[in-house]
């Protein structure tokens, strides 16, 4: 299945260009109306007394190429169909529209269609009186000593360097010289674990689970080597070692970390961390990214480009631009760690004895432990079947501390807070957090009021606030709230009755509004008592004994 957002295959490129024009942060781009199927994105205010810089190629590599049009970089970008070179007429019209007597430099990635179409357009423009020079970008190092290395994300370095010198008013000869010098100093290698999806074309992934292709092309061309993909660190190391082997050990470099389109920010930051650990990074004084600079639609892969720095190149790379997708070049850095106080929430208390409280507490714990099987059974009908086990974990923890006489049993406020703290640690899921909130808030209230009923109702109030559940939502609240209200007014017998009635009522609720049951359909809820509510019923019932 081809999962990609688009309206019609015929309009996808134009729709995307319009989105860029409507949103670019500098509001300095325009589309030239040059006829059907000619897509040229230009700066709004072209200075034709300076050398113009034009690049382009097939669409599907966004933000390249139009994302790098602006003061200090490209004068214009020529956009073809998805993965298809723009026509000769499109390139020629771009040259004639943005160039003056100072001339034009075409930056062309080394693909046959681009070389031919940009090359012929250049020759025609020359005949029409426009000085034109061409730089063919050849930076791909996937295949050693390849006759025709491809142009990849390192092309952006050339855009930046050529754009800087053109902006300074340098001659066409000088601008080309700097672009060529940059071209000789760049290298790129990439890896991916999926190939790209082309709109309107059935998708087939060449790579199996656990595999990665080294050096695959930005149009989905197969890579040079199939790797057994295990960890991101190993893939990053593979790429960095190839860059190290290609480059001189006695020079300084900048690297560009490029997302090929389908990697999440989380993954790209992880990959960047891996890259920074590698030996070749010791030779890198600057970096760019991680970011999507030259993509292959949604290919789940990344590339690393290096450039050997000179003083002239570094000045150009550091200069400011008014360009949508240029993120700037950053000096190498290390992680800063600062010693800081670790604020613990552990409650300090002194164990005290109170046999009556101990008896009640242990009775509650035993009631919960004995309910494990039934609670798990009920939960398996609406969830993952672990409510009983979760409640039992909390009960066992409190029971062990009670048996070891290691609880503040004679200080109700502190006892509640300690129970809340320990339940948060040992009980997983939302139940543990909700009960921890209940007991913690109850303990804090008791320290103020010294009233057991008010403190428990305050705990209930906070549990409802943070948990988002109320009476009728098919949760433990349906048993807990009426039981606590009855306990204060009428005593334990009425509280037990209300807890049971509340728990029973959840079996008749066909639509839960909170908790796990809210994701379950009516058929599965019908006749099923909420396990949390049953746990509350059993707790109150244990108090009678």
Secondary structure, DSSP 8 states (H G I E B T S, - for coil): ------S-TTTHHHHHHHHHHHH-TT--EEEE--STT--EEEESS--TTS-EEEEEEEESSTTTTGGGBEETSBSEEEEEEET----HHHHHHHHHHH--TT-EEEEEES-HHHHHHHHHHHHHHHHTT--EEEEEE--B-SSTT-TT----TTHHHHHHHHHHHHHTT--HHHHHHHHHHHHHTEEEEEEESS----TTS-----S-TTEEEES--TT----SEEEE---HHHHHHHHHHHHHHHS-TTS-EEEEEEE-B---HHHHHHHHHHHHHSGGGGGEEEEEEEE-SS--TTBSEEEEEEEE--HHHHHHHHS--EESS----EE--------------------B--HHHHHHHHHHHHHHHHTHHHHHHHHHHHSSS-HHHHHHHHHHHHHHHHHTT-SBTT-HHHHHHHHHHHHHHH--HHHHHHHHHHHHHHHHHHHHH--HHHHHHHHHHHHHHHH---TTSSSTHHHHHHHHHHHHHH-HHHHHHHHHHHHHHGGG-SS--SSGGGGS-HHHHTT---HHHHHHHHHHHHHH-
